Amino acid sequence: MKKNMGTTDRVIRIMLAVAIAILYISGFISGMMASIVLILAGIFILTSFVSVCPLYWPFGISTRKTNKP
């Protein structure tokens, strides 16, 4: 798998996942909405750690910096 996520993209996803977890723990979100949003947060964490977003591939998007001379 070719990495296609830059550092800024990864940090933003992790921050969103942490914010979602805080909202869930504090009881602000619950029920079906909480389940859906927690799954999304898990996907954010997973894609951040592997630096690959499968949704970027079909569109040819890459937020990773390239070192071209």
Backbone as numpy.savetxt, mean C-alpha at the origin, in Angstrom:
# Nx Ny Nz CAx CAy CAz Cx Cy Cz
10.01 -10.90 -10.29 9.17 -9.71 -10.29 10.05 -8.47 -10.29
9.75 -7.58 -11.17 10.48 -6.33 -11.26 9.82 -5.31 -10.34
10.62 -4.68 -9.49 10.08 -3.70 -8.54 9.61 -2.47 -9.30
8.44 -1.94 -8.89 7.89 -0.78 -9.57 7.37 0.28 -8.59
7.77 0.18 -7.33 7.33 1.16 -6.33 8.53 1.89 -5.74
8.43 3.20 -5.70 9.47 4.01 -5.11 9.29 4.13 -3.60
10.28 4.74 -2.97 10.27 4.89 -1.51 9.08 5.72 -1.03
8.79 6.81 -1.69 7.69 7.67 -1.27 6.36 6.92 -1.34
6.15 6.18 -2.40 4.94 5.39 -2.58 4.81 4.36 -1.44
5.90 3.70 -1.11 5.89 2.69 -0.05 5.58 3.32 1.31
6.19 4.46 1.61 5.97 5.13 2.89 4.52 5.58 3.03
3.97 6.13 1.96 2.57 6.58 2.00 1.63 5.40 2.25
1.87 4.27 1.60 1.03 3.10 1.80 1.11 2.58 3.24
2.32 2.56 3.80 2.48 2.11 5.18 1.77 3.06 6.14
1.88 4.36 5.90 1.22 5.34 6.76 -0.31 5.18 6.68
-0.85 4.94 5.50 -2.28 4.72 5.35 -2.73 3.46 6.10
-1.93 2.41 6.00 -2.27 1.16 6.69 -2.26 1.36 8.20
-1.29 2.10 8.71 -1.23 2.38 10.15 -2.43 3.22 10.57
-2.80 4.21 9.77 -3.96 5.04 10.08 -5.24 4.20 10.11
-5.37 3.28 9.18 -6.54 2.40 9.16 -6.56 1.53 10.42
-5.40 0.99 10.80 -5.33 0.17 12.01 -5.72 0.97 13.25
-5.27 2.21 13.33 -5.62 3.07 14.47 -7.13 3.32 14.49
-7.72 3.59 13.34 -9.17 3.80 13.28 -9.94 2.56 13.73
-9.43 1.39 13.36 -10.09 0.15 13.76 -9.95 -0.10 15.26
-8.75 0.07 15.77 -8.50 -0.17 17.19 -9.29 0.80 18.06
-9.40 2.04 17.61 -10.14 3.04 18.40 -11.65 2.86 18.30
-12.11 2.00 17.39 -13.53 1.74 17.27 -14.25 2.69 16.33
-13.52 3.51 15.62 -14.14 4.46 14.70 -14.78 3.77 13.51
-14.16 2.68 13.04 -14.75 1.90 11.97 -15.05 0.49 12.51
-16.15 -0.08 12.03 -16.51 -1.43 12.49 -17.38 -2.09 11.43
-17.69 -3.34 11.66 -18.56 -4.08 10.77 -17.92 -4.44 9.44
-18.75 -4.50 8.41 -18.29 -4.89 7.08 -17.28 -3.89 6.53
-17.50 -2.61 6.79 -16.56 -1.60 6.31 -15.18 -1.82 6.90
-15.12 -2.17 8.18 -13.84 -2.42 8.83 -13.14 -3.60 8.19
-13.86 -4.64 7.87 -13.27 -5.82 7.25 -12.66 -5.48 5.89
-13.41 -4.75 5.10 -12.92 -4.39 3.76 -11.70 -3.49 3.85
-11.75 -2.51 4.73 -10.64 -1.55 4.84 -9.41 -2.22 5.46
-9.59 -3.17 6.37 -8.45 -3.89 6.95 -7.78 -4.79 5.91
-8.57 -5.38 5.02 -7.99 -6.16 3.93 -7.17 -5.25 3.02
-7.70 -4.08 2.73 -6.97 -3.10 1.92 -5.67 -2.68 2.61
-5.72 -2.48 3.91 -4.51 -2.12 4.66 -3.48 -3.24 4.59
-3.94 -4.48 4.67 -3.03 -5.61 4.55 -2.37 -5.67 3.19
-3.13 -5.37 2.15 -2.57 -5.33 0.80 -1.54 -4.20 0.69
-1.84 -3.05 1.29 -0.87 -1.94 1.29 0.44 -2.36 1.94
0.36 -3.03 3.09 1.56 -3.47 3.80 2.34 -4.48 2.95
1.64 -5.46 2.40 2.29 -6.49 1.60 3.00 -5.90 0.38
2.30 -5.05 -0.36 2.92 -4.47 -1.55 4.07 -3.52 -1.20
4.00 -2.90 -0.03 5.09 -2.02 0.39 6.35 -2.81 0.69
6.20 -3.96 1.33 7.38 -4.76 1.69 8.03 -5.44 0.49
7.25 -5.79 -0.52 7.83 -6.43 -1.69 8.14 -5.42 -2.80
7.73 -4.19 -2.64 8.00 -3.09 -3.60 7.40 -3.35 -4.98
6.31 -4.10 -5.02 5.66 -4.40 -6.29 4.16 -4.18 -6.15
3.60 -3.40 -7.07 2.16 -3.20 -7.10 1.64 -3.82 -8.40
0.87 -4.92 -8.30 0.38 -5.58 -9.51 -0.52 -4.69 -10.37
-1.19 -3.73 -9.77 -2.06 -2.84 -10.56 -1.26 -1.86 -11.42
0.00 -1.66 -11.12 0.83 -0.76 -11.93 1.26 -1.41 -13.25
1.40 -2.75 -13.29 1.90 -3.44 -14.47 1.07 -3.20 -15.73
-0.25 -3.38 -15.71 -1.02 -3.20 -16.95 -0.91 -1.79 -17.54
-0.69 -0.82 -16.67 -0.64 0.57 -17.12 0.79 1.05 -17.35
1.77 0.22 -17.05 3.17 0.59 -17.25 3.65 1.67 -16.29
3.05 1.76 -15.12 3.40 2.78 -14.14 4.55 2.27 -13.27
5.48 3.15 -12.97 6.55 2.85 -12.03 6.90 4.13 -11.28
6.85 4.07 -9.96 7.22 5.24 -9.16 8.65 5.11 -8.65
9.33 4.09 -9.09 10.72 3.86 -8.68 11.65 4.69 -9.55
12.62 5.31 -8.91 13.59 6.13 -9.65 14.55 5.21 -10.41
14.89 5.63 -11.61 15.87 4.89 -12.39 17.16 5.69 -12.45
18.26 4.98 -12.42 19.57 5.63 -12.47 20.11 5.56 -13.88
19.67 6.50 -14.71 20.15 6.56 -16.09 21.31 7.54 -16.18
22.42 7.12 -16.78 23.57 8.02 -16.89 23.36 9.15 -17.89
